C-alpha cells in the first residue's frame, strides 16, 4: 500500500467514523427528548393519582398504606 493509498484509506475511515458519531449524537438527543417527555407524563400521572387519592381519602402508594397488623 502506497502512502497515498494509506492516506485515502485513513480519510475514508475518518469520514465514516465522523458520520457514525453524528448519527449517535442524533439518537442521544432524541432519547433525551423522549426521557423528558416520559418524566413529564409520570409527573402528571402522580399528580392525578394524588388528586384521586385525596378524593377517596386513601393512600396513593402501597408504601404509604398501613400494614394490616396496625
C-alpha distances in whole Angstrom, upper triangle without the diagonal:
4,7,8,6,6,10,11,10,12,15,15,16,18,20,20,22,24,25,26,28,30,31,32,34,36,37,38,40,41,42,44,46,47,48,50,52,52,54,56,57,58,60,62,63,64,66,68,68,70,72,73,74,76,78,78,79,76,73,70,68,69,68,71,74,76,76,79,81,81
4,5,5,6,9,10,11,12,14,15,17,18,20,21,23,24,26,27,28,30,32,33,35,36,38,39,41,42,43,45,47,48,49,51,53,54,55,57,58,59,61,63,64,65,67,69,69,71,73,74,75,77,79,80,80,78,75,72,70,71,70,73,75,78,78,81,83,83
4,5,5,6,9,10,10,12,14,15,16,18,20,21,22,24,26,27,28,30,31,33,35,36,37,39,41,42,43,45,46,47,49,51,52,53,55,57,58,59,61,62,63,65,67,68,69,72,73,73,75,77,78,79,76,73,70,68,69,69,71,74,76,76,79,81,82
4,5,5,6,9,10,11,12,14,15,16,19,20,21,23,24,26,27,29,30,31,33,35,36,38,39,41,42,44,45,46,48,50,51,52,54,56,57,58,60,61,63,65,66,67,69,71,72,73,75,77,77,78,76,73,69,68,69,69,71,74,76,77,80,81,82
4,5,5,6,9,10,10,12,14,15,17,18,20,21,23,24,26,27,29,30,32,33,35,36,38,39,41,42,44,45,47,48,49,51,53,54,55,57,59,60,61,63,65,65,67,69,70,71,73,75,76,76,74,71,68,66,67,67,69,72,75,75,78,80,80
4,5,5,6,9,10,11,12,14,15,16,18,20,21,22,24,26,27,28,30,32,33,35,36,37,39,41,42,43,45,47,48,49,51,52,53,55,57,58,59,61,63,63,65,67,68,69,71,73,74,74,72,69,66,64,65,64,67,69,72,72,75,77,78
4,5,5,6,8,10,10,12,14,15,16,18,20,21,22,24,25,27,29,30,31,33,35,36,37,39,41,42,43,45,46,47,49,51,52,54,56,57,58,60,61,62,64,66,67,68,70,72,73,73,71,68,64,63,64,64,66,69,71,72,75,77,77
4,5,5,6,9,10,10,12,14,15,17,18,20,21,23,24,26,27,29,30,32,33,35,36,38,39,41,42,44,45,47,48,50,51,53,54,55,57,59,60,61,63,65,66,67,69,71,72,72,70,67,64,62,63,63,65,68,71,71,74,76,77
4,5,5,6,9,10,11,12,14,16,17,18,20,21,23,24,26,27,29,30,32,33,35,37,38,39,41,42,43,45,47,48,49,51,53,54,55,57,58,59,61,63,64,65,67,69,70,70,68,65,62,60,61,61,63,66,69,69,72,74,74
4,5,5,6,9,10,10,12,14,15,16,18,20,21,22,24,26,27,28,30,31,33,35,36,37,39,41,42,43,45,46,47,49,51,52,53,55,57,57,59,61,62,63,65,67,68,68,66,63,60,58,59,59,61,64,67,67,70,72,72
4,5,5,6,9,10,10,12,14,15,16,18,20,21,23,24,26,27,29,30,31,33,35,36,38,39,41,42,44,45,46,48,50,51,52,54,56,57,58,60,61,62,64,66,67,68,66,63,59,58,59,59,61,64,67,67,70,72,72
4,5,5,6,9,10,11,12,14,16,17,18,20,21,23,24,26,27,29,30,32,33,35,37,38,39,41,43,44,45,47,49,50,51,53,54,55,57,59,60,61,63,65,66,66,64,61,58,56,58,58,60,62,65,66,69,71,71
4,5,5,6,9,10,11,12,14,15,16,18,20,21,22,24,26,27,28,30,32,33,35,36,37,39,41,42,43,45,47,48,49,51,52,53,55,57,58,59,61,63,63,64,62,59,55,54,55,55,57,60,63,63,66,68,68
4,5,5,6,9,10,10,12,14,15,16,18,20,21,23,24,26,27,29,30,31,33,35,36,37,39,41,42,43,45,46,47,49,51,52,53,55,57,58,60,61,62,63,61,58,54,53,54,54,56,59,62,62,65,67,67
4,5,5,6,9,10,11,12,14,15,17,19,20,21,23,25,26,27,29,30,32,33,35,36,38,39,41,42,44,45,47,48,50,51,53,54,56,57,59,60,61,62,60,57,54,52,54,54,56,59,62,62,65,67,68
4,5,5,6,9,10,11,12,14,15,17,18,20,21,23,24,26,27,28,30,32,33,35,36,38,39,41,42,43,45,47,48,49,51,53,54,55,57,58,59,60,58,55,52,50,52,51,54,56,59,60,63,65,65
4,5,5,6,9,10,10,12,14,15,16,18,20,21,22,24,26,27,29,30,31,33,35,36,37,39,41,42,43,45,46,47,49,51,52,53,55,57,57,58,56,53,50,48,49,49,51,54,57,57,60,62,63
4,5,5,6,9,10,11,13,14,15,17,19,20,21,23,25,26,27,29,30,32,33,35,36,38,39,41,42,44,45,46,48,50,51,52,54,56,57,57,55,53,49,48,49,49,51,54,57,58,61,63,63
4,5,5,6,9,10,11,13,14,15,17,19,20,21,23,24,26,27,29,30,32,33,35,36,38,39,41,42,44,45,47,48,50,51,53,54,55,56,54,52,48,47,48,48,50,53,56,57,60,62,62
4,5,5,6,9,10,11,12,14,15,16,18,20,21,22,24,26,27,28,30,31,33,35,36,37,39,41,42,43,45,47,48,49,51,52,53,54,52,49,45,44,46,45,48,50,53,54,57,59,59
4,5,5,6,9,10,10,12,14,15,16,18,20,21,23,24,25,27,29,30,31,33,35,36,37,39,41,42,43,45,46,47,49,51,52,52,50,48,44,43,44,44,46,49,52,52,55,58,58
4,5,5,6,9,10,11,12,14,15,17,19,20,21,23,24,26,27,29,30,32,33,35,36,38,39,41,42,44,45,46,48,50,51,52,50,47,44,43,44,44,46,49,52,53,56,58,58
4,5,5,6,9,10,11,12,14,16,17,18,20,21,23,24,26,27,29,30,32,33,35,36,38,39,41,42,43,45,47,48,49,50,48,46,42,41,43,43,45,47,50,51,54,56,57
4,5,5,6,9,10,10,12,14,15,16,18,20,21,22,24,26,27,28,30,31,33,35,36,37,39,41,42,43,45,46,47,48,46,43,40,38,40,40,42,44,48,48,51,53,54
4,5,5,6,9,10,11,12,14,15,17,18,20,21,23,24,26,27,29,30,31,33,35,36,37,39,41,42,43,45,46,47,45,42,39,38,40,39,41,44,47,48,51,53,53
4,5,5,6,9,10,11,12,14,16,17,18,20,21,23,24,26,27,29,30,32,33,35,36,38,39,40,42,44,45,46,44,42,38,37,39,39,41,44,47,48,51,53,53
4,5,5,6,9,10,10,12,14,15,16,18,20,21,22,24,26,27,28,30,31,32,34,36,37,38,40,42,43,44,42,39,36,35,36,37,38,41,44,45,48,50,51
4,5,5,6,9,10,10,12,14,15,16,18,20,21,22,24,26,27,29,30,31,33,35,36,37,39,41,42,42,40,37,34,33,35,34,36,39,42,43,46,48,48
4,5,5,6,9,10,11,12,14,15,17,19,20,21,23,25,26,27,29,30,32,33,35,36,38,39,41,41,40,37,34,33,35,35,36,39,43,44,47,49,49
4,5,5,6,9,10,11,12,14,15,17,18,20,21,23,24,26,27,28,30,32,33,34,36,38,39,40,38,36,32,31,34,34,35,38,42,43,45,48,48
4,5,5,6,9,10,10,12,14,15,16,18,20,21,22,24,25,26,28,30,31,32,34,36,37,38,36,33,30,29,31,31,32,35,38,39,42,45,45
4,5,5,6,9,10,11,12,14,15,17,19,20,21,23,24,26,27,29,30,31,33,35,36,36,35,32,29,28,30,30,31,34,38,39,42,44,44
4,5,5,6,9,10,11,12,14,15,17,19,20,21,23,24,26,27,29,30,32,33,35,35,34,32,28,28,30,31,32,34,38,39,42,45,44
4,5,5,6,9,10,10,12,14,15,16,18,20,21,22,24,26,27,28,30,32,33,34,32,30,26,26,28,28,30,32,36,37,40,43,42
4,5,5,6,9,10,10,12,14,15,16,18,20,21,22,24,25,26,28,30,31,32,30,27,24,23,25,26,27,30,33,34,37,40,39
4,5,5,6,9,10,11,12,14,15,17,18,20,21,23,24,25,27,29,30,31,29,27,23,23,26,26,27,30,33,35,38,40,40
4,5,5,6,9,10,11,12,14,15,17,18,20,21,23,24,26,27,29,30,28,26,23,23,26,26,27,29,33,35,37,40,40
4,5,5,6,9,10,10,12,14,15,16,18,20,21,22,24,26,27,27,26,24,20,20,22,23,24,26,30,31,34,37,37
4,5,5,6,9,10,10,12,14,15,16,18,20,21,22,24,26,26,24,22,18,18,21,21,22,25,28,30,33,35,35
4,5,5,6,9,10,11,12,14,15,17,18,20,21,23,24,25,24,22,18,19,22,23,23,25,29,31,34,37,36
4,5,5,6,9,10,10,12,14,15,16,18,20,21,22,24,22,21,17,17,21,22,22,24,28,30,32,35,35
4,5,5,6,9,10,10,12,14,15,16,18,20,21,21,20,18,14,14,17,18,18,21,24,26,29,32,31
4,5,5,6,9,10,11,12,14,15,16,19,20,20,19,17,14,14,18,18,18,21,24,26,29,32,31
4,5,5,6,9,10,11,12,14,15,17,18,19,19,17,14,15,19,20,19,22,25,28,30,33,32
4,5,5,6,9,10,10,12,14,15,16,17,16,15,11,12,16,17,17,19,23,25,27,30,29
4,5,5,6,9,10,10,12,14,15,15,14,12,9,10,13,14,14,16,20,22,25,28,26
4,5,5,6,9,10,11,13,14,15,14,13,10,12,16,17,15,18,21,24,26,29,28
4,5,5,6,8,10,11,12,14,13,13,10,13,16,18,16,18,22,24,26,29,28
4,5,5,6,8,10,10,11,10,9,6,9,13,14,13,14,18,20,22,26,24
4,6,5,6,9,10,10,9,8,6,9,13,14,12,14,17,20,22,25,23
4,5,5,6,9,10,10,11,9,13,16,17,15,16,20,23,24,27,25
4,5,5,6,8,9,10,8,12,15,17,15,15,19,21,22,26,24
4,5,5,6,5,6,6,9,12,14,11,12,15,18,19,22,21
4,5,5,7,8,8,12,15,16,13,14,16,20,21,24,22
4,6,8,11,11,15,17,19,16,16,19,22,22,25,23
4,5,9,10,13,15,17,14,14,16,19,19,22,20
4,7,9,12,14,15,12,12,13,17,17,20,18
4,6,9,10,12,9,8,11,14,14,17,16
4,6,7,9,6,6,9,12,14,17,15
4,7,9,7,8,12,14,16,19,18
4,5,5,7,11,12,15,18,17
4,5,5,8,9,12,15,15
4,6,8,9,12,14,14
4,7,9,12,14,13
4,6,9,11,10
4,6,8,7
4,6,6
4,6
4
